[in-house]
């Protein structure tokens, strides 16, 4: 019993203050939902990953800027083609996938996925 308690204490302390960061804002504490965009330019096999948190300065054409990039608690950016890593990380942080829609902008096509906080 003591070992189970110790393991759960270690896990909760390891993930208790983890973060999902966009534009230096921790989404875990500041938003209830946000959109993840996966956009591929023509002749590119990897999709760019970026977020719309509802800010007024969001621009779909700026998906390679740091302002819309998604970072983990250690400050590592989720790079092009790393959606599965991002998805796994978001699930571990208490987010769940919502609706999906196709998105087109110029010669770029992609998918927009809504993520919202899991209900307790």
C-alpha beads as a LAMMPS data file, in Angstrom:
LAMMPS data file: protein, C-alpha beads

120 atoms
119 bonds

1 atom types
1 bond types

-500.0 500.0 xlo xhi
-500.0 500.0 ylo yhi
-500.0 500.0 zlo zhi

Masses

1 110.0

Atoms # bond

1 1 1 0.000 0.000 0.000
2 1 1 2.846 2.358 0.843
3 1 1 4.449 1.760 -2.559
4 1 1 1.205 2.618 -4.397
5 1 1 0.874 5.815 -2.394
6 1 1 4.501 6.726 -3.087
7 1 1 4.149 6.129 -6.839
8 1 1 0.952 8.206 -7.053
9 1 1 2.617 11.008 -5.063
10 1 1 5.634 11.025 -7.388
11 1 1 3.439 11.032 -10.503
12 1 1 1.208 13.810 -9.236
13 1 1 4.195 15.975 -8.324
14 1 1 5.833 15.324 -11.701
15 1 1 2.769 16.367 -13.680
16 1 1 1.128 18.719 -11.194
17 1 1 2.709 21.864 -12.571
18 1 1 3.130 20.864 -16.212
19 1 1 2.116 23.398 -18.814
20 1 1 0.903 23.855 -22.349
21 1 1 2.319 27.208 -23.456
22 1 1 1.388 29.464 -26.385
23 1 1 2.806 32.999 -26.620
24 1 1 4.173 32.694 -23.059
25 1 1 0.660 31.944 -21.701
26 1 1 -0.049 28.699 -19.816
27 1 1 -3.203 27.316 -21.431
28 1 1 -3.783 24.947 -18.492
29 1 1 -4.630 27.912 -16.260
30 1 1 -5.843 30.592 -18.684
31 1 1 -8.236 29.113 -21.265
32 1 1 -11.082 26.592 -21.355
33 1 1 -10.619 25.707 -25.030
34 1 1 -8.290 26.401 -27.951
35 1 1 -7.775 25.330 -31.557
36 1 1 -4.798 23.417 -32.936
37 1 1 -4.109 23.978 -36.624
38 1 1 -2.230 21.440 -38.736
39 1 1 -1.314 23.173 -42.004
40 1 1 0.706 21.779 -44.913
41 1 1 2.178 23.950 -47.624
42 1 1 2.296 22.669 -51.163
43 1 1 5.246 20.277 -51.740
44 1 1 5.842 19.879 -47.996
45 1 1 5.250 16.523 -46.321
46 1 1 5.208 17.777 -42.718
47 1 1 2.366 19.794 -41.246
48 1 1 3.054 22.965 -39.283
49 1 1 1.456 22.952 -35.834
50 1 1 0.150 26.128 -34.229
51 1 1 -2.603 27.298 -31.909
52 1 1 -5.417 29.811 -31.825
53 1 1 -6.231 30.735 -28.251
54 1 1 -8.836 33.307 -29.225
55 1 1 -6.513 36.300 -29.241
56 1 1 -7.265 39.190 -31.578
57 1 1 -3.838 39.007 -33.223
58 1 1 -4.235 35.400 -34.504
59 1 1 -3.413 35.107 -38.203
60 1 1 -3.636 31.805 -40.025
61 1 1 -0.827 32.822 -42.407
62 1 1 1.646 33.291 -39.510
63 1 1 1.945 29.648 -38.594
64 1 1 5.736 29.600 -38.446
65 1 1 5.982 32.365 -35.843
66 1 1 6.826 31.777 -32.198
67 1 1 3.730 33.689 -31.116
68 1 1 1.408 30.880 -32.277
69 1 1 3.722 27.921 -31.587
70 1 1 2.918 25.360 -28.889
71 1 1 5.488 24.526 -26.185
72 1 1 5.596 21.984 -23.381
73 1 1 6.571 22.690 -19.759
74 1 1 10.283 22.411 -20.552
75 1 1 9.985 25.037 -23.298
76 1 1 10.324 22.551 -26.163
77 1 1 8.376 23.577 -29.251
78 1 1 6.218 20.985 -30.977
79 1 1 7.800 21.035 -34.439
80 1 1 6.376 20.294 -37.872
81 1 1 5.153 16.710 -38.133
82 1 1 4.968 16.144 -34.345
83 1 1 1.184 16.132 -33.972
84 1 1 1.083 12.677 -32.366
85 1 1 3.534 13.865 -29.690
86 1 1 1.419 16.994 -29.143
87 1 1 -1.812 14.975 -28.964
88 1 1 -0.342 12.593 -26.369
89 1 1 0.965 15.526 -24.342
90 1 1 -2.382 17.359 -24.434
91 1 1 -4.236 14.220 -23.291
92 1 1 -1.807 13.864 -20.363
93 1 1 -2.460 17.504 -19.421
94 1 1 -6.232 17.105 -19.071
95 1 1 -7.400 18.214 -22.540
96 1 1 -9.777 16.329 -24.814
97 1 1 -10.272 16.522 -28.546
98 1 1 -13.425 18.204 -29.770
99 1 1 -14.649 19.024 -33.243
100 1 1 -12.504 18.960 -36.388
101 1 1 -12.831 20.940 -39.605
102 1 1 -10.897 21.324 -42.831
103 1 1 -9.102 24.627 -43.417
104 1 1 -7.739 26.191 -46.606
105 1 1 -5.611 29.294 -46.901
106 1 1 -3.977 30.155 -50.240
107 1 1 -1.986 27.113 -51.341
108 1 1 -2.054 25.625 -47.824
109 1 1 -4.541 23.042 -46.635
110 1 1 -5.035 21.579 -43.218
111 1 1 -7.172 20.649 -40.275
112 1 1 -8.353 22.631 -37.288
113 1 1 -9.002 20.631 -34.114
114 1 1 -10.716 22.070 -31.051
115 1 1 -9.344 21.015 -27.665
116 1 1 -11.244 21.633 -24.454
117 1 1 -10.628 20.893 -20.815
118 1 1 -11.780 17.461 -19.681
119 1 1 -14.675 17.638 -17.284
120 1 1 -13.871 16.273 -13.849

Bonds

1 1 1 2
2 1 2 3
3 1 3 4
4 1 4 5
5 1 5 6
6 1 6 7
7 1 7 8
8 1 8 9
9 1 9 10
10 1 10 11
11 1 11 12
12 1 12 13
13 1 13 14
14 1 14 15
15 1 15 16
16 1 16 17
17 1 17 18
18 1 18 19
19 1 19 20
20 1 20 21
21 1 21 22
22 1 22 23
23 1 23 24
24 1 24 25
25 1 25 26
26 1 26 27
27 1 27 28
28 1 28 29
29 1 29 30
30 1 30 31
31 1 31 32
32 1 32 33
33 1 33 34
34 1 34 35
35 1 35 36
36 1 36 37
37 1 37 38
38 1 38 39
39 1 39 40
40 1 40 41
41 1 41 42
42 1 42 43
43 1 43 44
44 1 44 45
45 1 45 46
46 1 46 47
47 1 47 48
48 1 48 49
49 1 49 50
50 1 50 51
51 1 51 52
52 1 52 53
53 1 53 54
54 1 54 55
55 1 55 56
56 1 56 57
57 1 57 58
58 1 58 59
59 1 59 60
60 1 60 61
61 1 61 62
62 1 62 63
63 1 63 64
64 1 64 65
65 1 65 66
66 1 66 67
67 1 67 68
68 1 68 69
69 1 69 70
70 1 70 71
71 1 71 72
72 1 72 73
73 1 73 74
74 1 74 75
75 1 75 76
76 1 76 77
77 1 77 78
78 1 78 79
79 1 79 80
80 1 80 81
81 1 81 82
82 1 82 83
83 1 83 84
84 1 84 85
85 1 85 86
86 1 86 87
87 1 87 88
88 1 88 89
89 1 89 90
90 1 90 91
91 1 91 92
92 1 92 93
93 1 93 94
94 1 94 95
95 1 95 96
96 1 96 97
97 1 97 98
98 1 98 99
99 1 99 100
100 1 100 101
101 1 101 102
102 1 102 103
103 1 103 104
104 1 104 105
105 1 105 106
106 1 106 107
107 1 107 108
108 1 108 109
109 1 109 110
110 1 110 111
111 1 111 112
112 1 112 113
113 1 113 114
114 1 114 115
115 1 115 116
116 1 116 117
117 1 117 118
118 1 118 119
119 1 119 120
